[in-house]
Amino acid sequence: MVPSPSSGRAPTSKDSSTRAPLRRDFGRYAGLGFQFVAALAVFGLAGWWLDQRLGLEPWLLVLGIFLGGALGFYSLLRAIPAGGSRSPRSGPPEDGARRPPPR
């Protein structure tokens, strides 16, 4: 006996084709989040290590955290598409407003 999904219907190819882009986007943006946290951790630890070596506590740690945050935020801005859409829209917007053409 084959177990059925909780919705009571068998999955179709349409379900899997609509979920594939969502999974890809989720993986991409989750990876960007991990990249941001990694930048904070690496620069924070480097600042802490230099503080221990040079005796400037806590200034290089603070500088490392700010530098890691700035670089992580910069990489996020470069990775996310402008306007929040993956492709330019064809046709007028639903609200009737005029928008400049995509570049």
C-alpha positions in Angstrom: 0.0 0.0 0.0 1.4 3.4 -1.0 1.0 6.2 1.6 -0.9 9.1 0.2 -0.1 12.8 0.9 -1.9 14.5 3.8 -4.0 16.5 1.4 -5.6 13.4 0.1 -4.5 13.8 -3.5 -1.6 12.6 -5.5 1.2 15.1 -6.3 1.2 16.3 -9.9 3.9 17.5 -12.2 2.4 21.0 -11.9 3.0 21.0 -8.1 6.7 20.0 -8.5 7.3 22.5 -11.3 5.9 25.4 -9.2 7.8 24.4 -6.2 11.2 24.2 -7.9 11.7 27.9 -8.2 10.7 28.4 -4.6 13.2 25.8 -3.4 15.9 27.4 -5.6 15.2 30.9 -4.2 15.0 29.6 -0.7 18.4 28.0 -1.0 19.9 31.1 -2.6 18.6 33.5 0.1 19.3 31.2 2.9 22.9 31.0 1.6 23.1 34.8 1.5 22.0 34.9 5.2 24.7 32.4 6.1 27.2 34.5 4.2 26.2 37.6 6.1 26.6 35.8 9.5 29.9 34.3 8.3 31.3 37.8 7.4 30.3 39.1 10.9 31.9 36.1 12.6 35.1 36.1 10.6 35.8 39.9 11.0 34.6 39.8 14.6 37.0 37.0 15.5 39.8 38.6 13.6 39.3 41.8 15.6 39.1 39.9 18.8 42.4 38.0 18.0 44.2 41.3 17.1 42.9 42.8 20.3 44.4 40.0 22.3 47.8 40.4 20.5 48.0 44.2 20.5 46.2 45.0 23.8 43.7 47.4 22.3 40.6 45.7 23.7 37.7 46.1 22.6 38.3 48.5 19.8 39.4 46.1 17.1 36.6 43.7 17.9 34.1 46.5 17.5 35.8 47.6 14.3 35.8 44.0 13.0 32.1 43.6 13.7 31.2 46.8 11.9 33.4 46.0 9.0 32.0 42.5 8.7 28.5 43.9 8.8 29.2 46.5 6.2 30.8 44.0 3.8 28.1 41.4 4.4 25.4 44.0 3.8 27.2 45.1 0.6 27.3 41.6 -0.7 23.5 41.2 0.1 22.7 44.3 -1.9 24.8 43.1 -4.9 23.1 39.7 -4.9 19.5 40.7 -4.6 17.9 41.9 -7.9 17.0 45.5 -8.2 13.3 46.1 -7.6 12.8 42.7 -6.0 11.7 41.0 -9.2 13.5 38.3 -11.2 12.4 39.5 -14.6 11.0 42.7 -16.1 7.3 42.7 -16.4 5.6 42.9 -19.8 2.5 45.0 -19.8 1.1 47.8 -17.7 1.0 47.5 -13.9 -2.2 46.4 -12.2 -2.7 49.7 -10.4 -2.5 51.8 -13.6 0.5 53.8 -12.4 3.2 54.7 -14.9 6.6 53.3 -14.2 9.9 53.8 -16.0 10.9 51.1 -18.5 13.3 48.4 -17.2 17.0 49.0 -17.9 
